[in-house]
Amino acid sequence: MQTNDKSNILYGKKLVACGDSFTQGDFTGFIDADGLQGKDSPVIFDQKRQMYKTYPWWIAQRNDMVLINEALCGSTIALSKAYLADPENVDISDRNPFALERFKKVPLDADYILIQFGLNDAHNTHLGSIDDETNETFYGAFNVVLEYFLTNMPFAKIGTVISNSGLDQAYRQAIIDVSRKWGVP
């Protein structure tokens, strides 16, 4: 259901979604009633927007928003343990860390930013502590990204998304802690 009601405060606003497969969409193995799968299935893929119908798509569709999906399947917010352990032999893009450079690609005129990470981080990054200020830990990467967003996009509304029950409890708590630290819902 889409709204054309211009009294909706979200109408026409720019929503940027950052995250992993939960945000980008990974429908591996899904076959619709017509036998179509992946980008061929109109049930899960929007040809006009050229993206999967995940939670940011539904928000944008319902409110007639501009949607930029900066999510990548398999990505983490922090640098991976593999890269940190052996930077000479593991590509820096291992797990496509968002806090390396990708976060700087978020348009400065974004009205709303949703950040969802943790599912891949729990297995591939170091947790760290709330005071970390480096992209080498989960906490630190969130701190780097949130400080950048709040400094460079002071009028953007930012929210963090905690994934379903598949998320490790320590990483779930880290998202809550760092969100509270920065005053982000």
N, C-alpha and C positions, 0 to 999 in steps of 0.2 A: 504494500500500500504506500503510495507516494502522496505527499501533500503539496499543493500549489498555494497554500495559504501563506501569503507574505507576512502575516502577523506572527508566524512561527519564528522565534529568535534564531533558530538554526538555519533557516532558509537561505541558501546561497553561500553559506559560510564554508571556509576551507578546513577540512578535517584531514589530518595527517596521522596515519596508523603506522606504528613502528613495532616490529616484533619478529617472531619466527613463524613456523608453519601454522600455528594456531590462528595467526593473523593473516598471513598470506593465503593460506589454504593448501591443504594436502589431502586430496580425495583419492589417493591410491586405492585401487580396487573397487571404487564406486562405479556401478553401472546403473543408469536410469531405466525407467520402464520401457523406453524405446531402444535399449541396448547401447546407448551412447555413453561415453565416459570422458573424463578430463575436460579439455577445452571444447570438445564437441557437444557436451551436454548442457543445454540451456537451463537445466535444473540447478546446476552448481556453478556455471560460468556465465558471466555477463559479457557478451560480444561487444557491446557498445562501450563499456568502461574498460574492457580487456582485463578483467580480474575475476577471481573466484568470489562467490557469495559467502563471505565470512562475516563475523560480527560488525566490522567497520562498514562493509558494503550495505548491510541492512540499516545501519544508522543513517548513512548518507542517502540511501535510496528513499527511506521514509521521510526524510527532511529536506530532500532536494539540495543536498550539499555537494560541493566539489570534494572529491576524495582522491587523496594521494596515498597509495599503499606502499610504504617504504619497508615492508616486511620481506624477509627471505627465509624460505624453508631451511631448517638445519642451523640457523644462525644463533649466535649468543650475543649478549651485550658486552661481555668482557673477553679479553684475550684468552685463548684456550691453554689448558695445562700443557698440551703437546708442544705448542709453540714456545711457551715460556721455558720448558725443559730443554728444548733443542732448537733454538731459533735458526741455526744454520741449515737444518734439514727439514724443517716444517715451514711451509708457506705461511706468511703473516695473515693471509686471508682465510686460513683454516677456521672453519665455523663462521666466517664472515662477521667478525666482531663489530657490532654497531658502534661501540664507544671508541673505535679506532679512528675512523673518519666519516663513516656513514651518517652519523648524527648531524654533521655540519651540512648535509645535503637537504635537510628539512627546510622548506622555504621560510624565510624570516617573517612572511606575512600570514603564516598559519594562524587560524583562529582557534582551533582545537587540536591538541596532540594527545594521542593515546599511546602508551608504552606498555608492551606486554613481552616480557622475557622470563626465562627461568627454567623452562622444560629441558632445553639443551644445556643450559648453564650448569644445572645441578649435576650433570655427568661429566662436563668438560671444562669447567672453570673452578678457580679457587673462590671460596665464599668471602674470605677476608673479614674486615670489621667495619663498623659504621663510620669510623673516622678515616678510612682509606680515601685517598685522593688520586688514585691511579686507575687506568683501565685494565690493570692486571688482576683485579678481583671483582667479584659480582657487586659487592657494596660500592667499591671504588668507582666502577664503571657507571653505576647509577648516579653517584655523586657528580662525576664529570659531566654526564649528559644533562642532569637536572640543573646544575649550576649554569651550563651553557645556555640551555633553553630559557631559564628564568632571567638571565642577564641580557640575552640577545632578543628575546621575544617576550618582554614583560607583560604584554596584554593578552598573550595566548592563554587559553584555559588548558591546563595539563592534567591528565589523569593516568593513573597506573592501573593495569588490569592484572588480576591474579588468576592464573589458569586454573583449570579444574583439578580434581583430586589427584591427578598424575604428577603434581608438583611436590617436590621434596619439602618437608616442613620447615627446614632451616632456611631454604631459599624463599619460601612463602613468607616467613617472618621477616626476612631481610627486606623484602619489597614493602611490607607494612612499616618497618622501622625507618627506611630511607624516605618513604613517602611522608611520614610524620615529620621527620627532620626538616624537609623542605616545604612542608605545608601543602602537599599535593594529595588530593583525594584519590 
